[in-house]
Amino acid sequence: MSKQAPLHFTTVALLASVKVEAVSATLEKLEQYLLSEGCEVLFEQSTAELMAHNPASLPIAEFAGRVDLSIVVGGDGSMLSAARKIAASGIPMLGINRGRLGFLTDISPDELAERVAPVLRGHYTVSQRFMLDARISRNGELLNRGRAVNDVVLHPGRSVRMMEFDLYVDKQFVYSQSSDGVIVATPTGSTAYALSAGGPILFPELDAIIVVPLNPHTLSSRPITLSGSACIELQVSARNELMPLVTCDGHNDFVTQPGDVITITKHPDALLLIHPQDHNFYQICRSKLGWGGRLGRPLKEQ
């Protein structure tokens, strides 16, 4: 692709949340590459502190109207952290993988030029992902609120004791359960904690939410797939001898008490994830999850 082709994204913000040498080196390499392509490069304010030099920086709150594209360097955790902060601005996100699995960050640092160049000139695919809004109420009063890209988890914390809760969907009672907790996950989160707990893999853009019990007391308890518009309520049982926690994407532990209600719905803000045009979800699953390759002769390309 000609370097003279016009840029689709002219102002790019760089983000990272892990202070390790590999991440800083990739940020520096990416900065130099983007500048050579004619982009204006801004670092998110805390990311700028990871650099040896003093690059131009901007708080995330000022991205809207100033930044065309945000590029996150790190693992899926870095992407999740950035996504929760950027989603409201509507700025698309691209991930450079410096982590392990990399379901959200799908470009290798070794292929920056050949993979990022087409994106800068408008050759990419967009995946819109929804988040979850979790609200914790006590006696009808809102106490805490969190958002999650992957999942909202009700769990007993460090205790190995089982906990009890009631599940309601759209105000209809579903069941009472004794277990190690429950995961409420988006399609994006279906390949994270929910997968480890035996939940199904959902296609990323599916409009659905899954409820996955954690080591339930009864073997008949199974994951449930719900509409993305569902209103899920978890009521903490008065029979618990501990105070369960609510965790959003592995962060923000909120302590609950008996009778508290955790209401989980689709968040109004959505993520815009950008991928190279050859992005293939099934190929990623084969690579990251160790699925078997095709047996016999491959199908001809259409």
C-alpha positions, 0 to 999 in steps of 0.5 A: 500500500502506498505511503502517499495514500491519505490517512484515515486516522490523523491523530493517534493516542497511545495507551498502556497500563503495565510498566515493563521494558517490553511495553515501553520499547513497543510504545517507542517503536510505535510512536516513531512509526506513526510519526513517520507515517505523518500522524500526530501522536499523543500519549495518555497522561499516565502512559507518558510517565512510562517513557524515558522521554517527555512525549506530548500527552493528554488526559483520557477525559480530553480525548473526545474531539481531539483523538481519532484512534486509540492504540493500546499496548499490552495484554487483554487486561490493559485493553479492558482497563482502557476500554472502560475509560474510553467507551463513552468517547466513541473513539475506536481502539486497536490493540498491540499484544504484549500479553499472553492470550490476546483475544482483544489485542491481536497485532504482534509488535513484530508486525507493526508496519504491515498491520497498522499501515492499512488501518491508518488508511481506513482498511480495517473491520470494526467490532462493536462490543457492549459492556455491563452496568452493575448496580448494588442496592440496599433497601432500595438505595443505590450504594455502588456502581461499576461497569465491565467489558468481560464480566460481573462476578458475585463471589465469597472472596478468599473464603472457600465456603459456599454462598447463597443467592437468588437469581431473577431475570426481568423480574421473574424468579429463576432459582436459589443457588448454593455455590462458589458464586456466579459469573455474568458475562458478555460475549467478549467475556465468554472467552475469559473467566466464564470459559474457565468455569465451563461457560459457552463461547459466544461469537463476540458481536452476539447480543446475549449475556451468559450466567455461569454458576461457579461450582454449584452445589447441584449438578443440574445447575448449568450456564444460561444464555439470555437476551442482551436486553435482559435485566439480571438481579442477584439477591444476596441471601440472609443465610450467608455467613460471610459478606460476598463481593461483587467484582467487575472485570477482576477489579473494584471489589464491592462488599455486599450484605444480606438482602443486597441486590445486584442489578446487571444490565447492558451499559449504554456505552459500547466499545468500537474495536478495530481489527485488521481486515484479515481478522478471524475470530475462529482462527484466534480461537484455534491459536489461543485455545489449542483447537485442532487444525483442519484434517484432510484437504483444505477448502479452496479459497472462494 
